[in-house]
């Protein structure tokens, strides 16, 4: 894709079918993580179609507009370890895999999209060998300097072969919150198969489509996420590559995620009941039906109208409103709901990498959290709503000053 901003694929990225139907359209939006410096505010900003298509053959929900990954990920600024709740989540995640699958010291753990090494660190602390692969060159450099060797490249079968030649086969290959990002899932699995030992496991976490649908978590839709995963289409994908589900677990991160554990076909690990349980739940919810997602779109419009009415009412009373959190989902929510600088004065975020930048499209400034206390807005809209519980718990003093938090999803609340 060198020199190309984006292209539209014509086939399902899991089963290659052309029987695709657009079921939800969010129009054109800027890239979710394309936060701007002050000197970039007058530069042209490209917007790309954000439309969801359902495959009528395998039931996979996906974007067909594919933005060049060099644009999306080379200068990626999201760092997982800035969230204490994520640090704890990944510590427990590593501990669970070590215990359930009897991982031994000196086992090789390879993570695709390893970010700053947040998951690999607890494996390394147990004496295991760890290698990260992440194309965000700055984050990869920092992770390596911290003791987690991280290759600053995109994961390919060639890279998998190089790792296997240098370090041997992996007991575990992991891909967390990146398996939804890749247009070429088949290439990733070709690499995983090269790298995985015969008794090894491939483990991934992705936002789970069943949770997205049930809770109307539409702002998980942005250009980095080209796939919206559920177990049934993934089963088709893995079978094509001689692999099979062992477990399919629902976990609470990002408003609701799927943790899949996969082995090579006829591997030693027994298939757990969780796989069939989720297949039944997806069937009951109608996740393979276009009408299901048309209703999803109607629910989004209802939530938009409720939130816009609340914000308009507050502004009519002269209330000042700020935002809390600058995650990627901010861009989809603000643009689809048309919540711009006439409503939100500023956004605060804990990450120094987002501070002193401006939001994509609307150019709302992002400040450290201290600005919330200095400026004292009347209401703060929690844009990182999946962390609403911890944000509110950590900022009781803002409430004590007379401030209020607005939680937009999964249902509108004012606290």
Steps between C-alpha positions, in 0.01 A plus 500: 500500500799730469385849400131409536289641785229234479322253277167317511517125497227305320499171689449376856837488676413166664330289232565701177126524424368791294155472662539810714235747617552839661299494823616814688657821366680758715583720200852634455716565808864591565734232629424429864854540635610781268536756780662823384770737622415869505713563191298238306156653559491674161615192306236312297356199685395201296174324587415144405170307468406315820245241391428155643440210259362157590610189311195290420709183466704486824333777705812714546443872567771725356614823342587475133684835496861415590725787602873453437641346823814711461277803560313339790771332703853630437450799727247337734474682834279275714699341785324230704695541822359847565187320626541331843194286431662368181825425685302285742295342221811386314669379819202275572483400132862376504450324833190322369675371186802381700278307739244359254753389240791401724748742344855442615788738565701553180185456284495741207212752498460714187251787486375662181420867559674491838481878559718589800533140620221518756411129462850369434642647822319257736607205280860620514472538878426124512822420316355463152658623178296776337504672160270782395412606147354849452527739204471814716870581491507740796306268730708199385821688577377591849386142570839359395678752722284381792617140451228364269665429165258639241542481122379829340329329205165369382453128572533288185578133425855614422540663842350190662758285323783725618382483863467121484849467349654716774301390802322173415127430501265694727288349776266797473436754224280790611319776312303733726271768359684481168335198336218741408748741339640285219357484150692181418401258777617205292858629492499539879384143550756370250763665719347369823505144364869533409583621847282281722630182660283186444355531850494881499205738514405813313316743730326820399271760649270715289196712564215247486225568249234353729584762765520776237151407381336438838637822656491718183876563528510660156800721577721191486459546123792690348744451214763312702237233571431342163342187656230457768548150625269225613569131553311354202691681220829457690437126511481506118827696487690266730372186326634634170844512662494161669431647843218463752348682796581364846327771700288809431466719807319827564715750691401851616767716333394771250136458599509131414765295322553150367806305608556218255741214560589299191727203425615315192245248375496186717724665760523368856265746672132400543229722355318677783119545519545878474538478122159343436340720766600816315400355165150447643491852647599650163230297323238614752603865450479470120856621442503358147188695392494840331181599683680467833742775403231721354342497847847571640512813283159608632624464859801718416268774374296477821813537715617792284171682545500443879856624549464800267178603677671480840803700387287762324290542813810546717647755259168691494539533879846647455678187624859438395590152370836327458599147398700235685719260306639518148471140375449414135128448562471874575523577128212274393274610785561872456473500121199272467319685779628839373637605839757766421674799661170686537413236765835371635747768611795265552592139567725367776702180482752321724738414216781751436501377139152648443541816705551833321361353179165565330225251419457381139257708297357722772838620634401505867811541721614213724648593838626318812231403751607788724321736256166351609563625854645834393221585253219331698244427225149416621480166318762265359402255225697177550616416148705206630171357630642146545708645786212702647498306827867560577490861372211590729655313793831683453340843469258519788650839580362634169154385607555653842568834328153480348597352164315222318610218274302391194542137391375466138512120458385225536209715627487871568560592866574819691683466831 
